[in-house]
Amino acid sequence: MQDTSKHKASNLIAGATGDWEVVIGMEVHAQVASASKLFSGSSTAFGAEPNSHVSLVDAAMPGMLPVINAECIAQAIRTGLGLKAEINLNSVFDRKNYFYPDLPQGYQISQYKQPIVGEGEIEIDVDGEAKRVGIERLHLEQDAGKSIHDQSPDYSFVDLNRSGVALMEIVSRPDLRSSKEAQAYVTKLRTILRYLGTCDGDMEKGNLRADVNVSVRKPGDKLGTRCEIKNVNSIRFIGQAIEVEARRQIDIIEDGGKIDQETRLFDPAKGETRSMRSKEEAHDYRYFPDPDLLPLELEQGFVDDLAQHLPELPDEKRARFVKDYGLSAYDATVLVAERDNADYFESVAKGRDGKLAANWVINELFGRLNKEGKNIEHSPVSAKQLGGLVDLIANGTISGKIAKDLFEILWTEGGDPAEIVEARGMKQVTDTGAIEKAVDEIIAANPDKVEQAKAKPSMIGWFVGQVMKATGGKANPAAVNDILKAKLGL
């Protein structure tokens, strides 16, 4: 468990009465990647017509009994294993009682004292410093429906398509101390879920959303009263909501007031949080074991088999990239942030210079993809094509400058890199005789620059540029430098 008594000065917030420390815990709701719901066979597909993916179980028709979806159980276990968490072989589904129009049963089937996954941890990196964040639990529960208020001035509507969709609620310990740490935590958690294939992490569709618990205290004091900010659906908004809420609480306390424990909503348009209701405690929900569902009992062999077939996770992949390809920790972190990106890089780097491959993938490819709003799936340049370009640089066929021209051709026109270079005469000039001739001509035409270069050796860059221009950018830069140094006596 993280030592919550420790804090970094850079995380403290200045107030009128001194510095304050913000304490953050997260409850992340991740939709389980499953074709059907937690207790029925209804589809979980996004974007369907309202109330078209609803079974009698989802609508809570009398006499309809829930039947557990085995794939949802397996996905929860995979997630727990990915979080280095304890898997509980015995767990219980409970009824959490509350009354909302979009909750047909009048209760939510969830887990309380006996969840399927126990304590685990995630390692995050903030400004180059590693920190471990404790996971308290992961439990399965069914989602509610959706209330729609904006289609009529007189009526509200209910869409039950999401009713019964399986969610994993992943609860952290209050180990986070800044908005940046909270954002890094959710980002890392999302990456792990996507690697595992247990949640697609699509926050725009509501498949991953966070309840953020925020309190403030003087450094070293006991924990303050927390407020829960519900259903924050973007990494950026998580950071903004924490900053706004922490400042609100500090201002209230410094004005002599006290914080009420409550549930709040973040309004990004107004940059404020506002009260929804007083924060419920467990007894308010009147939890009790669901009489329609037997306790869930797992065999250790089932868990072990799932563990054996887990994919390589981000931290392990990053360590291997550093070791096998000689990458910096930063470059490796960038490459493993998305599994598809990491797979693309490995295809390019296989059997090649890993650092050169990483440079082209991160700087040229990712830079261009970001500029055009594309992801790796829609890259016009395949890993095979980029690998071919890297080969041409490595064997001296083309220079770095020519490679950028070739990349542009691959991006806009496609084709085989080696064939393009051959057909368009893009090979760099390595014939020292031809380079020497160009150097001699430049020197002869610029005697004043020669004298300047002898007095100021950095002037050699001007000559390099002129030679490259004269050779159409095809001269081998290393050869140009060597010949110029010899001719100018530098």
N, C-alpha and C positions, 0 to 999 in steps of 0.2 A: 504493500500500500504506500502511496506517495506521502512523504512527510509534509503535511499541510502547514507546518509552522514555519517552513522556509519560504522566503520570497526574494525576488530580485528587485533592487531599487527601481529599475527601469519600468517595472510593472505597476508601481504605485501611482495613485492619482492624487494630485494636489488639491487640497480644500482650504477653506478659510481657517480651519483649526489644525492644519497639519496634513500629513500624508495619510491616504486611505488605501486599503488593499481590497480588491474585488475578488470574490470567491465564486466560482462557476461550476455547476454540475450540469450534465447534459442527459436528456432522455431523447434518443434518436429513434424514430419510428421508420423502419425499413420494410417496404412491401416485399414479401417473399416472392422470388421468381418461381412461379408455379402456374400451370395452365388453368387450374381450377382453384376454387376457394378452400378455406380451411376446413369447413364442415359440410360442404356440398359440392356437387359436380358442376356448378355454374362457371361459366367462363370468366376469366379475369382480364380479358382483352380491353385495352384502353380505347375510348372514343366511340363506343357504341351508343345507339339511341337510348335515351333514358328508360330505365326499368325493363330493358331487353335481356339483361343477364341476371335474372332473379329467379331462384327456385322457391319452392314452397318453404324450404328450411330458412332461406335468406329472409323471406317475408314473415317468418314466425307464425305460419299457419298452425292452428291447433293440431296436436298429435304428431307433428313432424319432429323427428329426432336427428341430432347432429351425428355425422360419421366422420372420424378424423381422417385427414388427407396425409397419407404416409410420406409423400414427397415433401410436404411442408415440415414434417418432423425431421427428415434427413437434412433439409436445407438449414434448419436451425442448428442442428448438430455440427454441420460443416462450418457454419459461422462461428460457433463456439470454439471449435478446434482452431480456426484461423485467428481467434483472439487469445489463443493460449489459455483458454478458460477451462474450468472444471465442468465436465458433462455429468449431469445428475441422471442416474439410471432410473430413478423413480421421481416422477413429477405429477402435479395435479392441476386440472383445469377448474377454475372457480368462476362464479358468477359475480360480476361487479355491477351493482345495481345503481342505475340513474336513469332519468326520464328525459329524453330528447325526442323530438318528432322524427328524426332520421334513425332512431334506434328501435326497430320494430318490436323486439322482445321486451323492451323495458330493462334490459340488462345486457352487458357485454361479456362474452365468454373470454376470460383472460387467465393469467396465472398470478398467484400472489405469494404465499409463503414457500411454495415448493416449485420454483421455475425449472425449466428444462436445462438451463445453463447457469452456472454459478460464476465465481470470481475469475477474472482474467485481466489482461492489460494490453495497452497499445503504446508503442513508442512513437513520439512525434519529434519533429525538428523545427525549432523556431530560431531564426537568425543564427543558424549553425550550431545551436546548442540542443542536445538531445534531452528529452524528458519522458518519463514513463507516466502514463495516466491509467489509474486503476479502473477496471470494469467491475461493477458490483453484481450485475446479473443480466441475463437475456431471457425474456419470456415471450411466449407466443400469445397472440390475441387476435380477435377478429375486428376488422374495421367497421365503422358505422357507415350509413348512407350519407347523402349530401343534401343539405337544404338549399333551395334556390329561391332567392328573394327579389331578383331583378327583372323578372319576366312579366310581372303584372303589378300594378299599384294596389290591387285589392287582395291578392292571394300570394302565399308562399307555396312552393312545390317541393316534393321530395323525390330524389332519384336514388333507388336502392341498388344500383349496379355495383357500388363498392361495398355494400353491406355483406359482411362475411369474408371479405378478402383477408388473406393471412398477413399479419404484421409481426415483425420481430421488434420488440421494444428493447433497446440496448441502453442500459442505465450506467452512466459513469459515476465514479466517486467525485466529490467536490475538490478535485485536484488542479483545476485550471485557474490561472491567475490573471488572464488578460484576454481581450477580444482576439488578439492574434493567436494565442494558444488555443482558444475555442475553435477558431476557423481552421487551424492546422489539424486539430483533432477530428473534426467532421470530414475534412478533406481526406485524411489518412484512412478513416473508417470507411468512407465511400470507396476509396481505392481498393481496400481489402475485400469489401463485399463484391465489387466488380470482378476482381481476380478470381474469387471463389465461384462467381456465377450464381450467388444466392440472392442478389438484388441488383437491378440495373442502375440504381442510384439516380434516376432521372427526377430531379427536383422540380422541374417545370410541370411534370405530370402528377406531382404529389407523391411519387414513389419513395421519396426520402424526405423527411421533414423533422424538425427538431423542436423540442420544448426545452427552453433554456432557463435554468434556475440561477438567479443572481442575488447575491447579498454583498454587503460591504462591512468592513471592520477596520479598526486601527491595527496595524501590524502586531501580531502576537496575542491579540485579544481572542475571546471565544467567538464562534461563528455568529454572524448577525441573522436577523430575520430575512428569509428569502422570499422573492417573488418569482413566479413562473411565467415566462413569456411563451405563449402557446403557438405552435404550428408556424415556425419560421422556415421559409421554404427556399432560401438561397444562402450561400456561404457569405456573400457580401452583406445581406441583411442581418445575419447572425452577429457579425462584427458591429454593425451600426446599432442594433438593438441593445447589445451589452453596454456599449459606450453611453447610450442615452439613459438606460435604466440605472446604471451605476451612478451617473451624475445626479439623476433625480433623487436617488436614495441619500446620497451625501448631502445634497441641499436640504432635504427634509430634516435629517438628523442635526445638521449644523444650525438649523433654525429652531431647534428645540423640540421637534416633533419625533414621532416614532413610526417605524415601518409596519404596515399591516401585511400579514401574510395573505397573499391573494394571487389570483391568476390574471395576467394582463395580455393585451395584444399589442404588437408593434405595427405602427402606421408609418411605412417608409415615405409616403408623400409628405406627411407633416413632421417626420423625424421625431416621433414621440411614442411612448407606450401609454396605453389607457386601460383602466380597470375593466375587467369582465365580471368577476365574481370573487367572493372570498375563497381561498384555497382549501379544497376539501382534504380531510385526513382519511386514512384507510377506513376508520370506523363509519365514516359518512357513506361509504359505498356498500356497507353490510356484506362484505365478502363471505361466501361459503362455497364449499365444493359443489360443482355442478352435478346434480343427481343423474343427469342423462349421459354422463361420460365417466367411465371407469378410470382410476389412476393409470397413468401412462408408465408402463414398465418396459425398459429397454435391456437388451442383452449386450454385454461388453463386446462380444464378437462383432455385432452390428456397428458399434461405434468404431472399433479398431479397423474394420474394413473401409469405412468412410475416411478415416485418418490416412490410410495407406494410399488413397487415390486423390488426395488433395493436390492442387497445382502448386508450383513454386510461388511463394508469396512475395510481396514487394521488398521486404527487408532482406530476405535471402537472395533474391535476384539482384538487388543493388550490391550486396557484398560480393557476389560472383562476378558481376560486371567489373567491379574495381579490381578483383584478383585476376580474372581471365583476360580482360581487355586492357588493363592498365589505365582505366579511366579515373578521373578525379571523383571524389564523393559527390560533388555538386552535379557533374554531368550524369553520373549514374542515377542520382535522384530524379533528375529531369526525365530521363529515359524510362524509368520504371513507373512514373506517375500514372500511366495508363497501360494496361496490358497489351493492347494492340500496338502502341508505340514501341514498347519493349520488344515485341515479336518482330516488328519491322526492322528495328536496329539490328537484332541478331541475324536476320537474313542478310542484311548489308555487310555486317562485320565478319561473318563466318569465313575463316581462312584468309582474312585481310587484316590490315593495320587497324586495330580497334579505335585508336585515338583519331585517326584520319576519318574513319567511318562515322564516329560520333560527331565530329566537327561538322560534317556535311549534313547529317541527319538533324542535328539540333539547330545549327545556325542557318543553313540554306533551306532545308526542307520545312522544318517547323516554322521558321520565320515566314516563308512564303504561304504556308497553310494558314497561319494566323492572320496574315494580311488579307487573305481572300475568304476568311471565314469558313474554311474547310477543315475536316478532321482527316486522320490518316486513312480512314476507309475510302475517302473520295480523292485521295492523292492522284494527280495525273501522272506522277513519276512512281513507278513500281520499285520495290526493293531490288529486283533483278537489274533494272536500268541504273539505279543509283550505284549499285555494286559495280556495274560495268564502268561507270564514270570514275569511281574510286580506283579501279584497276588501271585505268589509263593515266591517272595522276601518278600512281605508285611506280609504274614501269617507265615513266618519263615520256610517254607519248604526247601528253599535253601538259601545259603549265596550269597553275591555279587560276590565272586570268581566263585562259581558254576554257577551263572547266566550267567557269560561271556562264560563259556564252553557250557552252554545250548544255548546261542545266536548263537554260532558258528555252533552247530548242526542244529538249525532252519534255518540258512542262507544256509548251504550246503545241508541239507537233507530234511528239512521241518518236518512236523508232529505236533502233539499236545503237548505243553510243559509239561502238567501234566502227560501225558502217557509216555513221554520220561523219565522224572525224575523217575517215578515208575519202568519202565522196566529196566533202567540202574543203578538203585540203587544210584541215585544222591542226595537223601535227605540229608540235613545236620544233623549231630549228635547233638541232644539236650539233650541226656541222660547225666546228670552231672556225673554219676558214671563212664561211659566210658571215658568221658573227663578227669576226675580226675585221672583215672588209667594211661592215657597217660602222663599227667602232672607229676605224681610221677616218672614214668620211665625216663622222660627227666631230671628231677631234680637230680635223683639218679646217672645218667650217666655223669653229668656235674657239679661236686661240685665247680670247679674253676669259672665257669660261674655264679653260685649262689652267690658267694662272690662278683663278679664284679657287679652283678645286685643290690645287697644290697648297694654297694657304689655308683652305678650309675643307678638309677631307669629306665632310658631310655633303658637299656639293656633288659627290659622285651620284647621288640619287637623281639629280637632273639629267646626267648623262645616261643613266639606266633608262629613264623615261623616254629619252630621245631615241635610243637604240630600239627599245620595244616598239615605239611608234613607227620607226623606219622598217621594222620587220613585221608589221601588222600584228604585234603582240605575240608572235610565235617563237621568238628567241628564248632559249633556256635561260631563265633569270640568273641562276648560279653561274653559268658560263659567262654571261654578260658581265657580272660583277668581277669575276676572276680576271677576265681580259682587260677590263677598264683599269683595275688596280695596277696591273702590270704595265699598261701603256702610260698611265699617268704617274707612275712611280709612287703610288700610295702604299 
